[in-house]
Amino acid sequence: MFLRHTIRKKDGKQHRYFSIVENKRVTGGRVVQRHVLYLGEINDTQELAWRRSIEVFEEGAAEPRTLSLFPEDRCEGLLPDASIVRLKLSRVRLCRPRQWGACWLTLTLWRQLQLDGFWAERLPASRKGTRWDAVLFVLVAYRLLAPGSEWRLHREWFERSALADLLGADFALVEIHKLYACHDRLLAHKQALFDHLVERWRDLFSASFDVLLYDLTSTYFEADPPFPHGDKRRHGYSRDHRPDCVQVVIALVVTPEGLPLAYEVLPGNTADNATLRDFLDRIERQYGKARRIWLMDRGVPTEEVLAEMRTADPPVRYVVGTPKGRLTRLEQALLAKPWQEARPGVQVKLLPQDGELYVFAQSRDRVAKERAMRRRQLKWLWRRLAQIAAMRLTREELLMKLGAARSHAPTAWRLVAVAVPKGGATLSYRLDRTKLRQARRREGRYLLRTNLTENDPAQLWSYYLQLVAVEEAFKNLKGDLAIRPIFHQQEARIEAHIFIAFLAYCLHVTLGRRLHVLAPGLTPRSVLEKFAAIQMIDLHVPTTDGRELVLTRYTEPEPELRLLLDKLRLQLPAQPPPKITAQTLRPQAPL
């Protein structure tokens, strides 16, 4: 290891920034550098201290720590034979512990989706021998197992994983410029990937595409506008509650089982209701004009798009949530309709109108849940308003505390009438019982809209509940796969980052579907954590003739993990073969 500095000009001055860098030899005899530690700007005295520390560290690293695991073999009485290797078992060393189990499971999922062959065909090795398909797999595995920046992958995570052992590669895969250059090769194959996934979902899970779920989310950037003309990073409605940050919108189509079919990255200021028409055309071109059903939340389709869906040939069927404003207009007509039992705990009212069917549904469990949430918020807000009213505050302080209370309990705030006299610093408040009665009538009740007029209402309700699958997809993308924050600055690489997260989600949902059938009750994240307990380690055994026997072994799984392997019908591969270093020639003594 050594110190390396870079010089940057800032405000007319030159600044030197230091990093500790390690040389690593890779295939072909090349040497690449791995950044070990960033030190920032340090003075001459600190630089000298770091150089001395590195020298001491290098000297100490040359002396391996020995572990006496077994008594030394006794080789007395053996005839001299070149095939006999005498081992010094008292000097056994255990080196390079690294995570193997979850990496192996990720590679198994990758091969089950046949993504190894798909990408080997589209990302061939370069003239210099760079295996771009393997670089992509490393990026996807990293996003699935320990999501973070490409810089962290290059600097530390790859060395703590067994991906090099599994792929038969070395550190050359994660040279920092290769990680970024791989992003530039991906987007051209996006449509081909969607077509490939459709076939794999059919083969693996007998998936059908008669019912599709469509929804949108957003992901933000901590970056400073303005951006070039046409850049997709824009301010818009933020589902992440970060209106101060620019964002992009992600539209996603999945099956009711959560299997992703397609996605699109849209400008951050795209309105929800401006996206559906393009996706309808795209899915029709890809899968034909089948009689499929689209499930959408309120706010996604416009009246014009719904009219086009009804008049298409054949009609495009849909079930969509309805804004509460429409419920107000239809309330009188719905009051005259009788309740029907759709299924235990769920009642519906049906209102045919203008070629559509409105389904007013109430769920007993949902009523209890929403009512408890509203009561909890209202009790907290009532106590807080009493505390604020008892305080001696200026008008500005009073308004600030009221604003904080409103942001903490927005649902309850709409049910309370709060008055502050103009120019005064006093507070009065009362419960708006009219709004409270209206809120109670709507708790746990939903108005659905569909052109499936011949379907059973229980089936319509179950369709709408399947929207949770696309919400779960967004939850996984933003939670388990940590699609944000996005560290890239170029728009094409931002989209490639989302593309890699989409690939990682495909592996995630594949594992989830396997668990659903073979080991229900377990989540993909919990299984990956269990597999991560299997470590790989190098066992170094010196020989009496100056060589070293190297045994690379993964640890034996615990009984719980063995049971899980059996349930998932997976079999661990054979241990890697042992290696022995070449014999070094000892200099002969002079005659």
Secondary structure, DSSP 8 states (H G I E B T S, - for coil): -EEEEEEEEETTEEEEEEEEEEEEE-GGG-EEEEEEEEEES--HHHHHHHHHHHHHHHHHHTS------S-----TT----TT---B-GGG-EEEEEEE-HHHHHHHHHHHHTTHHHHHHHHS---TT---HHHHHHHHHHHHHHS---HHHIIIIIGGGBSHHHHHT--GGGG-HHHHHHHHTTTGGGHHHHHHHHHHHHHHHH----SEEEEEEEEEEE---S---TT-S-B----TTS-TTSEEEEEEEEE-TT--EEEEEEEETT--GGGSHHHHHHHHHHHH-S---EEEE-TTSS-HHHHHHHHHSSS--EEEEE--HHHHHHHHHHHHTS--EEEETTEEEEEEEETTEEEEEEEEHHHHHHHHHHHHHHHHHHHHHHHHHHHS---HHHHHHHHHHHHHH-HHHHTTEEEE--TT----EEEE-HHHHHHHHHHTTEEEEEES-TTS-HHHHHHHHHTTHHHHHHHHHHHTTT---S----SHHHHHHHHHHHHHHHHHHHHHHHHHHHHSTT--HHHHHHHHTT-EEEEEEEEBTTS-EEEEEEE----HHHHHHHHHTT---------EE-----------
